[in-house]
């Protein structure tokens, strides 16, 4: 009996009380200070309110359409500022709404990857993480030559250096950018093809000499 009572007292403090507000998450300075841009996908979570939670995309005008509040001009707003604005708007409906916001990037992964296409990614990922989401490089893919494409310009990402472990946000990647994994200058397939051509050439030469 004493053992059961001791276990009950140990578990009860960990159980949430009815109506208790969720604990505040640890501060994330990098995400909170991020300036929102057109094309970003914003993951909004309002605790206990599923209909006001979800993924919302900022359109080309820099406008985010959100339930009840309508169109919100979020150009140049930080994540923290948008969170405060949504929280204030929801206070007309709920008491002390608990709101969290996480920005996400929409970007394409192209070139020599297993699954090229458009992906919605967390800005805290690295370039290699995003390439992994696309299935990783093919046998002919050159990770050391990965490029970032933006508005027709190319920026080579030297993954062999310190950039390898840095996040998308830290290296200045934004929504609409494209990651291109180029082809190796001389891939395994190229070597095999070259050897096959050499073998065919030698066979033809031997056959010609035999006929003569």
N, C-alpha and C positions, 0 to 999 in steps of 0.2 A: 504493500500500500504506500509506504513512504517513497519507494522508488518511483511509482506512478505519479505521485504528487510532485516529486522533484522534476520529472520529465515535463509535466504540464507547465510548471512555473518557468522552465527553461525555454519552452516553445512559445508561450503566449506573448512575450515581448516582441517576437519577430513577426507576429501576425498583424496585418493592417487593421486599424479600427475603422468602423463604418463612418463614411464621410471624410476620412482622413485624406489630405492632399498628398499627391505623390512627392517624393523627395526631389529636390532640385538636382539636375545632373551636374557633373563637374564642368566648370567653365571651359569653353573651347575658344580661346582668343582668336585663333587663325580663322575659323569659320565665322565667328561673330563679326569680325572686322572686314570680311569679304564684301566687295561692292558688287551688287547684282547687275547682270547684263542680259540683254535680249538673247533668247535661246536657252537660258538656264532653266532647269527643271527644279522646282522647289518642293521638297517633301515637308509638308506641314502636319504636325500631330497635335491635336487638341485633346488632352487627356479626358477620356470618358465620353467623347463626342465624335463618333465615327463619321457622321455626315459632314463634319467640318474638317476632316482629316483626309489626306491623300496627296497625290502628286499634281502640281500645277505648273504649267509652263509660262514663262514670260514671253510675250509675242515680240514681233519686230519693232513695235512702237515703244517697248519697255513697259508694257501694261500687263498686270496680273489680274485675272478675273477670279474673285473669291466670293463664295456664298455670303449672302446678306450684305456684304460691304461693296459688292459690285466691282467695277474696274478700279484698280489701284495703280497709280503711276509710281513705279519702283526704280526708275532710272537713277543710278548713282546712290541708291540707298544701300546701307550695309544690312547684313542679315539681322543684326541686333535691332536696327531701326525698324525693319519690317516686322519683326516679332513684336515689338512694342506697339506698333500701329494696329496689328491684328488683335493683340490682346486688349487694347483699348476699345476696339470696335465690338468685340465679343462681350465686353463687360455690360453692354446694354441688354444682353440675353442671359448670361451666366454670372454667377458670383465667383470672382477670382479665377478666371479661366487659366489653365496651365497650358502654355503653348511652347512647342519647340519647333525649330526650323532648321533644315539641313539643305544646303545648295547642292545641286548635281549638274554635271556638264553633259551636253549632248555632243558627241563627237564620233567621227568615222575612223575606222581602222582599215587601212587599205594595203594592197601589195601582197607580198608573200606570207600570208597568214592562213590558217586553216579555215577560218570563218569570217571573211571580210564583211563589213557592214557597219550599221549605225548603232552606237551603244550609249546608254545613259550611265555615267560613271560618277563615283564619289571623288571629289577633288583631293581627298587625302590619299588616293592611290598613286602609285608611281607609273611611269610610262611602261615599264615591264609588266606591271599588274594589268594594265589595259590590254597589252598585247596578249597576255595570258587569257583574258576574257574572250579574245577572238580565236582561241584555240592554240595560241602560240605560233611561232614561225614555222613555215614548211622547211623541208630539207634544203631548199635553195634560198631561204630567207637569210638576210644579213642583219643581225641585230646591231652590229657596230656601226651600221650606216643609217640607222633609223632617222627619219626626217619629220619635222613638224610643218604642215602646210597650212598657210593662212592667207586668204585673199590673193592667191596666186604666187605668194612668196614662199620660199623654202628656208627652213632653219634646221641645220643638222644638230641632232642631239647626241653628243658624245657620251654614250652610256658607259664607256670604259672609265670615265672620270668620276668626279664627285656627284654628277647628276643622277647616277644610277639609283641612289636611295632617296632622292628628293621627290616630293609630292608634285602633282600636276599644278596645284595652286602656287607652290614655291617657285616653279620654273616659268610661271606666267602663262600656262595653258588656259584656254577659255572655251566656252561653248562655240561650236561651229568649226573649231580646229580639226585637222585631220592628221592622223599618225600614219606614216607610210613606211612599211618595212620593204626595202628594196631587195633586188635579186643579188645574190653573190656574184662577184666578177667571174669566178670559176667555181661552179658548184659540182657536187658529186655526179649529177646527171650529165654535166658537160664533160667531165673526165671519162665517164662510161661511154658517152657518144663518141668522143675523140678516139678512145681505144678501139671501139667497134669499127670506126672509119679506117683506122690504121690496119686493123686485121683484114678488112675487106680489100684494102689497097694491096697489102702483101699477098693475099690470096689471088688477086687478079694478076699480079706480077708473076707469081709462081706458075699460074696456069698458062700465061702467055709464053713463058720460057719453056714449059713442057711441050706446048703445041709446036714451037719452033724446033 
